[in-house]
Amino acid sequence: MRRAVVVAALALVIVACGGDEPLSLSEYATQGGAMTAVMEERIAALDVGLGSQPVSPDEARTYWDARLQSRVELLEELRTLDPPDGIAELHEEGLDLFDRLISAEENLAARVAAFDEPTGPEQWWSTEEADAVAAANQDILVLCRGFQARYDATIERTGLTDVPWIPNEMKEIVQIDVGCE
């Protein structure tokens, strides 16, 4: 569950909507939540369908194929998007980390597919490949906290909202919990 929260938080913070103009920070956060919800729902449904019981090698491959497909589809969407100017660097770093997470999960899926007998999540998450997934998730958590700090820093702008000569993007306040923990 924590893995899903960390990945969802990462996806939330690296999402924007394409177009000529970058989204505002608020739009970025709001739209990111909507986009990542799709991936979260897919993976949660897969996890519920999987349960905790051992599954056949074919069932395991089906699970990992669908899980990875959800992640890859989201990453492909994210790569086409234009983040707000103030977080473009974090956005790129997030894309790189998400790509690393997908690669680590692909390696874990290959390991699971190599098992000859029925296995389950307990065996899967006790492998060296799972350790690489955990390391990618840890790096994502650190980045997520950086995004949360950026959003939280906007609260300090409260006194600027009525100053007419300050650009709107410098007055924007974003109150959101991206769910890093």
N, C-alpha and C positions, 0 to 999 in steps of 0.2 A: 504494500500500500504506500509506504514512504517513497518507493521508487516512482510510483505514478504521480505522487504529489510533486516531487522534485522536478520530474520531466514536464509535468503540466505547468509548473511555475516557470520553468525555462521557456517553454513555448509561449506562454503568456507574455513574457517580457521581451521576446524577440519578434513579435508579430506587429505588422502594420498593414495598411491597405495600399495597393499600388495606385499610381496616378502621377500627375505632373507635380503635385505639391505633396510633401511629406505630411503625414497626419500630425495632429497635435498630440501631445503626450497623453491626454485623456482619451482621445479617440484610439490611439495605439493600445492603451491598456484595455479599453472596453472591447475593441474588436479582437484583441488577442485572447481575451477570456472566451469569447464566442467560438473562435477557431479551435482553441485547444480543447474545449468541451467535447468536440466531436471525437478527437483522438482519445480523450479520457474515457468517454462512454464506450467506445469500441474495445479498448483494452480491458476495461472493467467487465464488460460482457464476456469477453474471452476468458478472463480469470474466473468468473462465476461458472461458466460452462466447463472449465477445466476442473475445478474443485481441487482437492488435495490428494486424491487417489492416483495411483500410478495409471499411466495411459500407454497405449501401444505406441511403437515408433511412428506409425502413420498418423495417429492422433496428435502426437507431439509435433511432427512436421507441419501439420495443418495449423496448429496453434501458433507456432513460431512464424510461419508464413504470413498469417493474418496480422499478428502483432507487428511484425516488421513492416508490412505493407502500410499499416496505419501510421507508423512513424515516418516512413519514406514519403508518403503522400503529404504529410504536414511539412516536412523539410522542403520538398519541392515547391510548395506554396510559399513558404517563408522566403525562399531564395528570390522570388519574383517581387518581393515587397520593398517598399521604401520607408525606412524608419524615420522618426523625427530626427532633425539635425543633431540635437544634443545627445542622442544615444546611438548614433550610427556605428560608432566603434564597438560599443557593447553588443549591439545587434549582430555585427559580424563575428565577434567572439562567441556569441551564443550559437550562431549557425555552425561554427567550427566544432563547438563542444557537442552540439546535438548530432552532428555528423559522426563524431567520435563515439558517441553513445550507440548510434545505429551500428557502426562497425563492430563494437564490442558485443552487442546483442547478436549480430550475425555470426560472430565466432562462437558465442554460446549456443546459438541455434544449431550450428554445425556439429558442435560437441554432442548436443542432445540427440541429433539425428544419427550419430554414430553408435548410440547405445543399441544393443541387440534385443534387450529385454525391456518390458514395460518399466517406465520411470515416472517420476512426478516432480513437482516443483522443489521438494526438499532436496532431491538429488541434484537437480539442475543448479540450484543456487549455492551448492557446496563444491563448486568446481573453480579451477583457476580462471576460467573464462568469466565466471560470475564475479570474481574479484575485480576483473577489469571493468565490468559493468558498474560495480560499486564505486570504483575509482572515478569513472566518468561522471557518475551521479554526484559524487562529492565535489568535483570541480564545478558542476552545474549549480550545486547548492551555493557555493562561494559566489559565483556570478549572479545568481538570483538575489542574494543578499545585497549585492552592489546595485542592482536595479531597484530593490525595495528602498535602499538609501536614497536613490535619485528621486523616487516618487515622494518619499517622506520629506525630503528637503523642500519640496514645493509648498508645503504647509507654511513655511516661514514667509511665504510671499503674501500672506493674508493682508497685510497692511498696504500692499501695492495695488490691489484690485481696482481702486477708484482713481488712481493717478493716470490722467489721460495721455500723457506723453510717453509712457512706458509701453513698449510693444506687447500685444496680447500674449505671445508665447512666454514672456517674462512674468506675466501675471497669473498664468495658469496654475491652479492648485489641483493636485491629483491625490485623492485619498482612496487608496486601494491596498488590500493585503494580497500579495501575489502568492502567498502560501508556500514560502520557502521552507518552512519547518515541517 
